Amino acid sequence: MSLLSKDVFFSPVLDLARAIKTHELSPTELVTAFLERIDTLNPTLNAFVITDPERALAQARSLEAEYPDLRPFAGVPIAIKDYRVAVDGLRLTNGSLLFGNYTPDYDSYIIRRLRNAGFVIVGRTNTPEFAILGITEPKRYGKSLNPWDYSRTCGGSSGGSAVAVAAGLVPVAHGSDGGGSIRGPAACCGIVGHKPSRGRISPGPELGGSYLFTEGFLNRTVTDAACLLDVVSGVEIGDSWWSPPCGESFFDSLQKEVPSLRVGILTDSLMDFPVDSRNIDAVQKSAEIFQSHGHLITEVGLPHLSKHLFETFLDVWCVGVAQTLRVGEMLSGIIAGPETIENLTSMMADRGANLDAPSYAEALDELQRLERKWAQALVDVDILISPVLSSRPFCVGEVETGIRDWEIVIKNFAQGQFMFFANVGGQPSISIPVGIADDGLPLSVQITGKPSRDDVVLLAAHFLESENIVGNLRPPRYSG
């Protein structure tokens, strides 16, 4: 029986690639099936903001004409987040009216590597304006719906990508993460979201380096996450910094026995923001699994994030917002104003634009000092298990982007307090599902490692995934 007649839409990337290589599926069959599912379900879910069916099908047919194609993922569909990364000939709006219909005429390096691996790009996914928030409800495109519960957020800023994978519209989607934007949506939607180490994936040719942001993926299994990292990782000419190789492929690292690990547990709030007991329980039960296999468990406390330090983080974040606004005006010829920029975005851009250069330099230095304090707190553990989100996923509309209110911004970042320390520190971090809570939504935990040790983080996550036996989670209404 063909894989297509069973559960192709919830199959891991590796299984689909193998099915194509063994002729169980053809690239055209697979791409057509996913495009038809997008046509059917996206009007409700609003995961995609633009699709590219003609070019996707043309690429699939060309793969068959050149058969056999030895590239590892030849014919496997993938979605790209509508933020920052350029795809030749595909509109890029960063979730904003300000960017108009700007369409790049080149590929970013990560896209070139995905194409070289044989992936077929089927479209772009929804994101909040400028990828600022942990929700996906932009004025330009409207809200993306969490396939588990339409009344709850799918997370952000890679929310459309998370919805697309969770509902089986694509087997993998690109995301980016500057403060939790891969891991948060993955937790909301019950899939795997890996934020690689700083410098593991080149941000070129647009950037030489990025202090907080990195590209990554949302997908169904940790093994897929490792294989995807193998495809896109590596230094490019002109990169400002890079993570050293781990000595072997990330896929090969998963084939090892898990060494004795020193496992830290973090559940105490870093920002005086309450942590949901269900999220804490998920961490404790995950730690018990490690402990039952002989790993050493210890409680870890990170330095509290004072109001001053959080304001420092916001200064750096808002400068990025202001920069994106200027780029949008330059590329589209549209002037930012109430009709083209959301009020919350405008407020943050104003703060960034009004920060003088010495203050910005000092903010970066202060974050690096904080990075060292956090790194010191983790020196005696190999991995840290924590909640992904502080509370359960927000209700849709709970984070209002139509007003200028710093309390909304604070609430948004406090929800992700366990995530953005890995962006400040540049550490690898992954969100993996471990069950379903009594609210009917997925439960996930976060595993964070030492800088550049993506191999250890992926191996630990793979172990927990295999021992947890929650399987490949599927939203009930979309699993049929």
C-alpha positions as CSV (number, residue, x, y, z in Angstrom):
1,M,0.0,0.0,0.0
2,S,1.3,3.4,-0.9
3,L,2.4,5.7,1.9
4,L,0.2,8.3,0.3
5,S,-2.9,6.3,1.1
6,K,-2.0,6.0,4.8
7,D,-0.7,9.0,6.8
8,V,1.7,10.8,4.5
9,F,0.7,14.2,5.9
10,F,2.0,13.3,9.4
11,S,5.1,11.4,8.3
12,P,8.5,12.5,9.3
13,V,10.7,14.1,6.7
14,L,13.1,11.1,6.6
15,D,10.2,8.7,5.9
16,L,9.0,10.8,3.0
17,A,12.5,11.1,1.5
18,R,13.0,7.3,1.8
19,A,9.6,6.7,0.1
20,I,10.7,8.8,-2.8
21,K,14.0,7.0,-3.1
22,T,12.3,3.6,-3.0
23,H,9.7,4.7,-5.7
24,E,6.9,4.2,-3.2
25,L,6.1,7.9,-3.9
26,S,7.1,10.2,-6.7
27,P,8.0,13.8,-6.0
28,T,5.0,15.0,-8.1
29,E,2.6,12.8,-6.2
30,L,3.9,14.1,-2.9
31,V,4.1,17.7,-3.7
32,T,0.6,17.6,-5.4
33,A,-0.9,15.9,-2.3
34,F,0.5,18.6,0.1
35,L,-0.6,21.4,-2.2
36,E,-4.1,20.0,-2.4
37,R,-4.2,19.8,1.4
38,I,-3.0,23.4,1.7
39,D,-5.8,24.5,-0.7
40,T,-8.4,22.6,1.4
41,L,-7.3,23.6,4.9
42,N,-5.5,26.9,4.7
43,P,-8.6,29.0,4.2
44,T,-9.5,28.0,7.8
45,L,-6.1,27.7,9.4
46,N,-4.4,30.7,7.7
47,A,-0.9,29.1,8.0
48,F,0.2,30.2,4.6
49,V,0.3,33.8,3.3
50,I,1.4,32.9,-0.2
51,T,1.9,29.6,-2.1
52,D,3.9,28.8,-5.1
53,P,2.2,25.8,-6.8
54,E,3.4,26.2,-10.3
55,R,7.1,26.4,-9.5
56,A,6.8,23.7,-6.9
57,L,5.2,21.3,-9.3
58,A,7.7,22.2,-12.0
59,Q,10.6,21.4,-9.6
60,A,8.9,18.1,-8.6
61,R,8.6,17.1,-12.3
62,S,12.2,18.0,-13.1
63,L,13.3,15.8,-10.2
64,E,11.6,12.9,-11.8
65,A,13.1,13.7,-15.2
66,E,16.5,13.5,-13.7
67,Y,15.8,10.4,-11.6
68,P,17.5,9.1,-9.6
69,D,18.3,12.2,-7.7
70,L,20.9,11.5,-5.0
71,R,20.2,14.6,-2.9
72,P,19.0,13.6,0.5
73,F,15.5,15.3,0.5
74,A,14.8,15.4,-3.3
75,G,11.1,16.1,-3.7
76,V,10.1,16.7,0.0
77,P,7.9,19.9,0.4
78,I,9.0,22.6,2.8
79,A,7.5,26.0,3.8
80,I,9.5,29.2,4.5
81,K,8.5,31.7,7.1
82,D,7.6,35.2,5.8
83,Y,10.4,36.9,7.6
84,R,13.9,38.1,6.6
85,V,15.0,35.1,4.5
86,A,14.9,35.8,0.7
87,V,13.5,33.3,-1.7
88,D,14.1,34.2,-5.4
89,G,10.8,35.2,-6.9
90,L,8.6,34.8,-3.8
91,R,7.1,37.8,-2.1
92,L,8.6,38.7,1.3
93,T,6.6,41.0,3.6
94,N,7.7,40.3,7.2
95,G,4.1,40.2,8.1
96,S,3.6,43.9,7.3
97,L,1.8,46.2,5.0
98,L,4.9,48.4,5.0
99,F,6.8,45.9,2.7
100,G,4.1,46.1,0.0
101,N,4.8,43.4,-2.6
102,Y,8.6,43.3,-2.3
103,T,9.9,40.2,-4.1
104,P,13.6,39.3,-3.8
105,D,15.5,38.2,-6.9
106,Y,18.0,36.0,-5.0
107,D,18.1,33.2,-2.4
108,S,19.5,33.6,1.1
109,Y,22.2,31.1,1.9
110,I,19.9,28.9,4.0
111,I,17.5,28.7,1.0
112,R,20.4,27.8,-1.4
113,R,21.4,24.9,1.0
114,L,17.8,23.7,1.2
115,R,17.5,23.7,-2.6
116,N,20.8,21.9,-2.9
117,A,19.4,19.2,-0.6
118,G,16.4,18.8,-2.9
119,F,13.6,20.4,-0.9
120,V,10.7,21.8,-2.8
121,I,9.5,25.2,-1.5
122,V,5.7,25.4,-1.6
123,G,5.1,28.8,0.0
124,R,5.6,31.2,2.9
125,T,4.0,31.0,6.3
126,N,2.3,33.7,8.5
127,T,4.2,35.7,11.1
128,P,3.4,38.6,13.3
129,E,4.5,42.0,12.0
130,F,8.3,42.1,11.9
131,A,8.3,38.8,13.9
132,I,8.0,40.7,17.1
133,L,5.6,38.8,19.3
134,G,4.8,35.4,20.6
135,I,1.4,35.3,18.8
136,T,0.6,35.2,15.1
137,E,-2.2,37.8,14.4
138,P,-0.8,40.3,12.0
139,K,-3.0,43.1,10.6
140,R,-1.9,42.3,7.1
141,Y,-2.9,38.7,7.0
142,G,-5.0,38.0,10.1
143,K,-4.6,35.3,12.7
144,S,-3.3,31.8,12.2
145,L,-5.4,29.2,14.1
146,N,-4.0,26.6,16.5
147,P,-5.2,23.3,15.0
148,W,-5.6,21.9,18.6
149,D,-7.9,24.7,19.7
150,Y,-9.0,27.7,17.6
151,S,-9.5,29.9,20.7
152,R,-5.8,29.6,21.7
153,T,-2.8,31.1,20.0
154,C,-0.5,29.0,17.8
155,G,2.4,31.0,19.2
156,G,4.8,33.3,17.4
157,S,6.7,34.5,15.6
158,S,7.0,31.2,13.6
159,G,3.3,30.6,14.2
160,G,2.2,29.9,10.6
161,S,5.1,27.4,10.3
162,A,4.0,25.6,13.4
163,V,0.4,25.4,12.3
164,A,1.4,24.2,8.9
165,V,3.4,21.3,10.3
166,A,1.0,20.4,13.2
167,A,-2.0,20.2,10.8
168,G,-0.1,18.2,8.2
169,L,0.1,21.0,5.5
170,V,3.9,20.4,5.2
171,P,6.2,17.9,6.9
172,V,8.7,20.7,7.8
173,A,8.7,24.4,7.9
174,H,11.5,27.0,8.3
175,G,11.4,29.3,11.3
176,S,13.5,31.9,13.0
177,D,14.2,32.5,16.7
178,G,15.3,35.7,18.4
179,G,13.6,35.2,21.7
180,G,11.7,31.9,21.5
181,S,10.1,32.3,18.0
182,I,10.7,28.6,17.0
183,R,10.3,26.9,20.4
184,G,7.2,28.8,21.6
185,P,5.0,27.9,18.5
186,A,6.3,24.4,18.6
187,A,5.1,24.1,22.2
188,C,1.7,25.6,21.4
189,C,1.2,23.2,18.5
190,G,2.8,20.0,19.8
191,I,5.7,19.6,17.4
192,V,9.5,19.8,17.6
193,G,11.2,23.2,17.4
194,H,15.0,23.5,17.5
195,K,16.9,26.8,17.9
196,P,20.5,26.0,16.9
197,S,23.5,27.6,18.4
198,R,24.5,31.1,17.5
199,G,26.5,30.9,14.3
200,R,25.5,27.4,13.4
201,I,23.5,28.6,10.4
202,S,24.8,31.5,8.3
203,P,22.4,34.5,8.2
204,G,24.0,35.6,4.9
205,P,24.2,37.3,2.5
206,E,22.1,39.9,4.3
207,L,23.9,39.7,7.7
208,G,27.4,38.9,8.7
209,G,26.1,37.8,12.1
210,S,23.1,38.2,14.4
211,Y,23.4,38.5,18.2
212,L,19.9,37.2,19.1
213,F,18.4,35.7,15.9
214,T,19.1,32.3,14.2
215,E,17.2,30.4,11.6
216,G,15.9,26.9,12.3
217,F,13.0,24.5,11.7
218,L,9.8,23.1,13.0
219,N,9.1,19.5,12.3
220,R,7.8,16.2,13.8
221,T,10.8,14.4,15.2
222,V,14.2,15.1,16.8
223,T,15.8,12.9,14.1
224,D,14.4,15.1,11.4
225,A,15.7,18.2,13.3
226,A,19.2,16.6,13.3
227,C,19.1,15.8,9.6
228,L,17.9,19.3,8.7
229,L,20.7,20.9,10.8
230,D,23.2,18.7,8.8
231,V,21.8,20.2,5.6
232,V,22.0,23.9,6.5
233,S,24.8,24.3,9.0
234,G,28.3,25.5,8.3
235,V,30.2,28.7,7.9
236,E,29.9,30.9,4.8
237,I,32.4,33.5,3.6
238,G,31.9,36.7,5.5
239,D,30.2,35.3,8.5
240,S,31.0,37.3,11.6
241,W,31.0,34.3,13.9
242,W,30.3,30.6,13.7
243,S,29.9,27.5,15.8
244,P,32.6,25.0,15.6
245,P,31.7,21.6,14.1
246,C,30.8,18.8,16.5
247,G,33.1,16.2,14.9
248,E,30.4,14.2,13.1
249,S,27.0,14.7,11.5
250,F,24.1,15.5,13.9
251,F,22.3,12.5,12.5
252,D,25.2,10.2,13.4
253,S,25.4,11.7,16.9
254,L,21.9,10.4,17.6
255,Q,23.0,6.8,17.0
256,K,25.2,6.9,20.1
257,E,24.4,5.6,23.5
258,V,23.5,8.6,25.7
259,P,26.4,9.3,28.0
260,S,26.0,10.0,31.7
261,L,24.5,13.5,31.8
262,R,24.3,16.1,34.5
263,V,20.8,17.3,34.1
264,G,19.7,20.7,35.5
265,I,16.1,21.6,36.2
266,L,14.8,25.1,36.1
267,T,11.2,25.9,37.0
268,D,11.5,29.1,39.1
269,S,10.4,32.3,37.4
270,L,13.1,34.6,36.1
271,M,10.8,37.6,35.9
272,D,8.3,37.4,38.8
273,F,5.8,36.0,36.3
274,P,3.8,32.9,37.5
275,V,4.6,29.5,36.0
276,D,1.7,27.2,35.3
277,S,1.8,24.0,37.5
278,R,1.2,21.8,34.4
279,N,4.3,23.1,32.7
280,I,6.3,22.5,35.9
281,D,4.9,19.0,36.2
282,A,6.0,18.2,32.7
283,V,9.6,19.3,33.5
284,Q,9.6,17.2,36.7
285,K,8.3,14.1,35.0
286,S,10.8,14.5,32.2
287,A,13.6,14.8,34.8
288,E,12.4,11.6,36.4
289,I,12.8,9.8,33.1
290,F,16.5,10.9,33.0
291,Q,17.0,10.0,36.6
292,S,15.5,6.5,36.2
293,H,18.3,5.9,33.6
294,G,21.1,6.9,36.0
295,H,21.5,10.5,35.0
296,L,22.3,13.0,37.7
297,I,19.6,15.6,38.4
298,T,20.1,18.9,40.1
299,E,18.1,22.0,40.6
300,V,19.5,25.1,38.9
301,G,18.7,28.7,39.5
302,L,19.5,31.4,37.0
303,P,20.1,35.0,38.0
304,H,16.9,36.9,38.2
305,L,16.1,39.2,35.3
306,S,15.7,42.6,37.0
307,K,13.5,45.3,35.5
308,H,16.7,47.1,34.4
309,L,18.1,44.1,32.6
310,F,14.8,43.4,30.9
311,E,14.7,47.1,29.7
312,T,18.2,46.5,28.4
313,F,17.0,43.5,26.4
314,L,14.1,45.6,25.0
315,D,16.5,48.3,23.9
316,V,18.4,45.9,21.8
317,W,15.2,44.3,20.5
318,C,13.6,47.6,19.6
319,V,16.6,48.8,17.6
320,G,16.1,45.7,15.5
321,V,12.4,46.7,15.0
322,A,13.5,50.2,14.0
323,Q,16.0,48.8,11.5
324,T,13.4,46.6,9.9
325,L,11.1,49.5,9.6
326,R,13.7,51.5,7.7
327,V,14.5,48.5,5.5
328,G,10.8,48.2,4.7
329,E,10.5,51.8,3.7
330,M,13.6,51.5,1.5
331,L,12.5,48.3,-0.3
332,S,8.9,49.2,-0.9
333,G,9.0,53.0,-1.2
334,I,6.1,53.1,1.3
335,I,6.4,55.5,4.3
336,A,5.6,54.0,7.7
337,G,2.4,55.4,9.3
338,P,-0.8,54.4,11.0
339,E,-2.1,52.7,7.8
340,T,1.0,50.6,7.2
341,I,2.4,49.8,10.7
342,E,0.6,48.3,13.7
343,N,0.6,50.6,16.8
344,L,2.6,48.2,19.0
345,T,5.3,47.9,16.2
346,S,5.4,51.7,15.9
347,M,5.9,52.1,19.6
348,M,8.8,49.7,19.7
349,A,10.3,51.2,16.5
350,D,10.2,54.7,18.1
351,R,12.0,53.4,21.1
352,G,14.7,51.8,19.0
353,A,15.1,54.9,16.7
354,N,15.5,57.2,19.7
355,L,18.2,55.2,21.4
356,D,21.5,56.9,20.9
357,A,24.5,54.9,19.7
358,P,26.5,54.8,23.0
359,S,23.4,53.6,24.8
360,Y,22.9,50.8,22.3
361,A,26.6,49.8,22.6
362,E,26.2,49.7,26.4
363,A,23.0,47.6,26.1
364,L,24.9,45.0,24.1
365,D,27.7,45.0,26.6
366,E,25.3,44.6,29.4
367,L,23.6,41.7,27.7
368,Q,27.0,40.0,27.3
369,R,27.7,40.5,31.0
370,L,24.3,38.9,31.7
371,E,25.2,36.1,29.3
372,R,28.3,35.3,31.3
373,K,26.4,35.2,34.5
374,W,23.9,32.7,33.0
375,A,26.7,30.6,31.5
376,Q,28.4,30.4,34.9
377,A,25.1,29.2,36.5
378,L,25.0,26.4,34.0
379,V,28.7,25.4,34.1
380,D,28.1,22.3,36.2
381,V,25.3,20.8,34.0
382,D,25.3,19.3,30.5
383,I,21.7,20.2,29.7
384,L,19.0,22.2,31.3
385,I,15.3,21.1,31.3
386,S,12.8,23.9,31.8
387,P,9.3,24.8,30.7
388,V,9.0,26.3,27.2
389,L,6.3,28.8,28.1
390,S,5.4,30.2,31.5
391,S,1.7,29.8,31.1
392,R,-0.6,27.8,28.9
393,P,-0.9,29.3,25.4
394,F,-2.6,32.7,25.4
395,C,-6.2,33.1,24.2
396,V,-6.5,34.6,20.7
397,G,-6.7,38.4,21.0
398,E,-5.2,38.4,24.5
399,V,-2.1,40.2,23.3
400,E,-3.4,43.3,21.6
401,T,-1.3,44.8,18.9
402,G,-3.6,47.7,18.0
403,I,-2.6,49.9,21.0
404,R,0.7,51.4,22.3
405,D,1.1,49.7,25.7
406,W,4.4,48.5,27.2
407,E,2.5,46.2,29.5
408,I,1.5,44.1,26.5
409,V,5.1,43.8,25.4
410,I,6.2,42.8,28.9
411,K,3.5,40.2,29.2
412,N,4.6,38.7,25.8
413,F,8.2,38.4,26.8
414,A,7.4,37.2,30.3
415,Q,5.5,34.3,28.8
416,G,8.7,33.4,27.0
417,Q,11.0,34.0,30.0
418,F,12.5,30.5,29.8
419,M,13.4,30.9,26.1
420,F,15.2,34.1,25.5
421,F,18.1,33.5,27.8
422,A,19.3,31.0,25.2
423,N,19.2,33.7,22.6
424,V,21.2,36.1,24.8
425,G,23.7,33.2,25.5
426,G,23.7,31.8,22.0
427,Q,23.0,28.3,23.3
428,P,21.2,25.5,21.4
429,S,17.7,24.9,22.7
430,I,14.9,22.6,21.6
431,S,11.2,22.3,22.4
432,I,9.8,18.8,22.4
433,P,6.2,17.5,23.1
434,V,5.8,15.2,26.1
435,G,2.1,14.8,26.4
436,I,-1.4,16.4,26.4
437,A,-2.5,18.6,29.3
438,D,-6.0,18.6,30.9
439,D,-6.8,21.7,28.7
440,G,-6.5,19.5,25.6
441,L,-3.4,21.3,24.4
442,P,0.1,19.8,24.0
443,L,2.6,19.8,26.9
444,S,6.2,20.4,26.0
445,V,9.5,20.9,27.7
446,Q,12.7,22.7,26.7
447,I,16.2,21.3,26.7
448,T,19.0,23.8,26.5
449,G,22.7,23.0,26.3
450,K,26.1,24.5,26.4
451,P,27.1,26.9,23.5
452,S,27.8,25.0,20.3
453,R,26.8,21.6,21.7
454,D,23.8,21.0,19.5
455,D,24.8,17.4,19.3
456,V,24.3,16.9,23.1
457,V,21.0,18.8,23.1
458,L,19.7,16.7,20.1
459,L,20.8,13.5,21.7
460,A,19.2,14.3,25.0
461,A,15.9,15.3,23.2
462,H,16.0,12.1,21.1
463,F,16.4,10.1,24.3
464,L,13.5,11.8,26.0
465,E,11.3,11.6,22.9
466,S,11.9,7.8,22.7
467,E,11.3,7.2,26.4
468,N,8.2,9.4,26.7
469,I,6.2,7.3,24.2
470,V,3.8,10.1,23.4
471,G,4.2,9.4,19.7
472,N,3.7,11.7,16.8
473,L,1.1,14.0,18.2
474,R,-1.8,14.9,15.9
475,P,-4.6,17.4,16.5
476,P,-7.8,15.3,16.5
477,R,-9.7,17.3,14.0
478,Y,-6.8,17.1,11.5
479,S,-5.6,13.6,12.0
480,G,-8.1,11.9,9.8
